[in-house]
Amino acid sequence: MREILAGLPWWVKWVAVPIIALVVFGGLILSVLQFVVALLFKVLVFVALVGGLIYVVRKFMASSSSRSDW
């Protein structure tokens, strides 16, 4: 690969080739990024819901134990 790119100008190696790669694989890259962002969002929502559930259960358990002290 180095032999092929050795005689070419710098702009072909550093501008044209990456642009062609983005055009060819751009849809795949965007699909992977979309999947990762959606997965991270779902993990964040899951953590928030579990944290809220733990908070509500602890609050309920604390209030129910203080009522049973009567």
C-alpha positions as CSV (number, residue, x, y, z in Angstrom):
1,M,0.0,0.0,0.0
2,R,2.9,2.4,0.8
3,E,4.4,1.8,-2.6
4,I,1.1,2.7,-4.3
5,L,0.8,6.0,-2.4
6,A,4.5,6.9,-2.4
7,G,4.5,8.7,-5.7
8,L,1.3,10.6,-5.2
9,P,1.0,14.2,-4.1
10,W,0.2,14.9,-0.4
11,W,-3.4,16.1,-1.1
12,V,-4.3,12.8,-2.6
13,K,-3.2,10.9,0.5
14,W,-4.6,13.3,3.1
15,V,-7.6,14.8,1.3
16,A,-8.9,12.7,-1.6
17,V,-8.6,9.2,0.0
18,P,-10.3,10.1,3.3
19,I,-13.1,11.9,1.3
20,I,-13.6,8.8,-0.9
21,A,-13.6,6.6,2.2
22,L,-16.3,8.8,3.9
23,V,-18.4,8.7,0.7
24,V,-18.1,4.9,0.4
25,F,-18.4,4.0,4.1
26,G,-20.4,7.1,5.4
27,G,-23.7,5.2,5.7
28,L,-22.0,2.4,7.7
29,I,-20.2,4.9,10.0
30,L,-23.5,6.8,10.6
31,S,-25.4,3.6,11.3
32,V,-22.8,2.5,13.9
33,L,-22.8,5.9,15.5
34,Q,-26.6,6.0,15.6
35,F,-26.6,2.5,17.3
36,V,-24.0,3.5,19.9
37,V,-25.8,6.8,20.8
38,A,-29.2,5.0,21.0
39,L,-27.6,2.3,23.2
40,L,-26.0,4.9,25.5
41,F,-29.3,6.7,25.8
42,K,-31.2,3.5,26.7
43,V,-28.5,2.7,29.3
44,L,-28.9,6.2,30.8
45,V,-32.7,5.9,30.9
46,F,-32.3,2.4,32.6
47,V,-29.9,3.8,35.2
48,A,-32.2,6.7,35.9
49,L,-35.3,4.5,36.3
50,V,-33.5,2.0,38.6
51,G,-32.1,4.8,40.6
52,G,-35.6,6.4,40.9
53,L,-37.1,3.1,41.9
54,I,-34.5,2.5,44.6
55,Y,-35.1,6.0,45.9
56,V,-38.9,5.5,46.1
57,V,-38.6,2.1,47.8
58,R,-36.1,3.4,50.4
59,K,-38.3,6.4,51.0
60,F,-41.4,4.2,51.4
61,M,-39.6,1.7,53.6
62,A,-38.3,4.6,55.9
63,S,-41.8,6.1,56.2
64,S,-43.5,2.7,56.8
65,S,-40.9,1.7,59.5
66,S,-41.5,5.0,61.4
67,R,-45.3,4.3,61.3
68,S,-44.9,0.9,62.8
69,D,-43.0,2.4,65.8
70,W,-46.4,3.6,67.2
